[in-house]
Amino acid sequence: MDAALREAVEAHCRRLEIPLVGFAPASRWDEPRFAPLVPEAFRPAAVVPGTRTVIVIGLPVFLPVVETAPSIWYHELYRTANELLDQHAYRVAAALNAAGHAAVPVPRDGYGSIRVLLEHPVAFFSHRHAAYLAGLGTFGVSNMLLTPAYGPRIRFASVLTAAELPPDPVLEKDLCTRCMCCIEECPAGALEPGDYPASLTDKRACAARSADLFRRHISPCGRCIAVCPVGDDRYLFEEGDRDAVRRAREHVRSYGGE
């Protein structure tokens, strides 16, 4: 285990202003407790043979913007977070390669278009599961990964490396409150009132909703993550006057899309 290299990666991430970073051994995907969550072909050592560690980075999407979703504001913030994630993951991988440790970034999305997503709503690698196994959060009823700092309002990318780095423990505390707000709020009816992985999101229903919003330039939907009560960001962005907040959201939704 190269503790000094891990510290160097964490310092690099701090310089990039990445607030969430987690480390998971690739072997963790094969452990009996976790193996049923991810089919073998989707595990890091299968995607990139020789992978020993998965580094997961996370960037938040800010609560007041998410609460306007679906909107052009959230659409643009989502794009910005995605672009930054790809750039940051590339830089982390490049720094490891320069230090003599083989590493590759995995892009934040694993599909090329909404049409592809509708036909086959599965990516070649799951950042949600990687983040879970790297100790960054736990799964909610929404099937989204909930984090202590931001709830589900977080985007992830990963770096697969041959370097053997000290891992983070899997988070044992269940963060989901079972309030069922995500289920009640979902306009596609894609969520079921049960725990993951026994109850799974209807990915095609979710993708169909995204496709409709994409045509209107206001994707993604974001309603399940907007209403989730989990996350310290709710203390930072206190609502205040509810009528004023409602009017503000309606104002934002009235512009920029079809």
Summary of the structure (lengths in Angstrom):
residues: 258
radius of gyration: 18.3
end to end distance: 52.9
largest distance: 56.4
contacts: 839
relative contact order: 0.19
helix: 43%
strand: 12%
